[in-house]
Amino acid sequence: MNDVNIFYGGVLCAEPRCIVFFLYCFFFILSITMYARNKQDLLSSYSQLPRVVSEKCYIKEIGPNDKYLLHLEGTPWEIGYSIGRMKAGDICKLASSEYSMAVMSELTRGKYDFLFKRKWVGDLMQSFARHQVKKLVKSIPEEYLEEMVAITAGVNDELPQARLNVYDVMVLNVGMDTIFSWLYRTNMMNAHGCQGFVVHGEATIDGCTYMGRHFMYPGHIIKDTMLLAEYAPERGYPFVSVTAPGFVGVLTGMNAKGVGIGMDVLPTREVNRKKLGMGALLEARQVMEKAASMEEAIELLKDYQRGVSWAFLVGDGNGNGAVIECTAERFIVRRDTSVYPEQLEEEETVVTVANHAIAPEISAIMIDKSPLRFEETDWRYAELTYEVLQAHGQIDEVKARELINILSPGPESWFYGEDLAQPVQVSVTIMDLTNKRLWSLYGRYDHTWVSFDFSNRI
């Protein structure tokens, strides 16, 4: 047996069997104490609202290989309930212990798969996650909470056998911050992803502002459910999101005012589990609905309470781009005009981001930046910045798509290998913030890009 031996109370035990046994005992006791607390008491608060799919909400095909646009218009309840009824199957797959454990497995690069591959561990940890996010209910804006409840009601009406728990939908939307708050503090994070850029002015052929966003989150299940969602909320600006059903928060988004947003994992030691706030995805959703410029987006993000660190990429169609490096205690705006010792952007019309901080005060508290663990983010940042600077003055929509997709499979790819038929991890997107157009690649790398243009929409 090749298991590593460890000591517990002076008794030599074998890992992973010893750890499995103790975790089983822990989660078994924990699940008993939490059973009554995970009842769907939130659903009863909205029992009088109509349970019909809104005529203003619909889904339509926008490309080959099952590419769809979900149009969502109306009140939070109308939007949420319609999503639940129209995409019930996909939501059940994502709001599940299987998906949560797959995410944990990929974020820890399989190091703890002897736990995460066991169904009973997944079920118990999902119960624990429900308990954790239930503490955040008061931090979630009422309209987003209503939308999550409506999604749950829609799914359960469409698929009564699913018995979807509203707190599983909450785990999907605010669980990311909860997961990272534990992974950062325990130093278990072994993987991270996402990168992007904003270019404008002299960097582009046409003077437009282009924002690129490669969302590199673990792709299990979600890769098969991605779509474009066009929101026309009762209150707030219309926006489009590259997302998956069940996400009330925004992963990658652009609103009708030409404001774009995305977020990258930024592992630091500054964590506050007691004040996680509404989470990065819901913060981005609120920015989409309320910000008419990059400066307004920055002010909104500055005021939010958060418990874990993130790097937000923001921009607008007026030639502005910035990376916000923020933690539970600090908020640094790295603009395209900023100058820092570790930055590689040499032009004031370019800003790029991966998964490490450039601002010295944030960089100093990054978790374990040893070459064995996190040099990959430095490589990606350096390669993306180099390619963007090499293309300076020649960037249009076609070139921008090429730049944000530099990690794509091919003969010279060091990241994803050569297989073009492999799934995209998870979406690659370009936004023309000036003309309010968007192109995105998801599904597989040999699929065609889908597009969206606000000029002929809502």
Secondary structure, DSSP 8 states (H G I E B T S, - for coil): ----EEEETTEEEETTHHHHHHHHHHHHHHHHHHGGGGS-HHHHTTTTS--S--TT-EEEEEETTTEEEEEEEESHHHHHHHHHHHTHHHHHHHSSHHHHHHHHHHHTTTTTHHHHT-HHHHHHHHHHHHHHHHTTGGGS-HHHHHHHHHHHHHHHHH-GGG---HHHHHHHHHHHHHHHHHHHHHT-------EEEEE-GGGBSSS--EEEEEE----TTGGGT-EEEEEEESSS--EEEEE-TT--S-SEEEETTSEEEEEEE--BS---GGG-TT-HHHHHHHHHHH-SSHHHHHHHHHHS--SS-EEEEEEETTTEEEEEEE-SS-EEEEETT---TT----STTEEEE-SS--SHHHHTTBS---HHHHHHHHHHHHHHHHHHHHTTT-B-HHHHHHHHTTTSSSTT-SSS-S-TTSEEEEEEEEEETTTTEEEEEEEETTS--EEEEGGG--
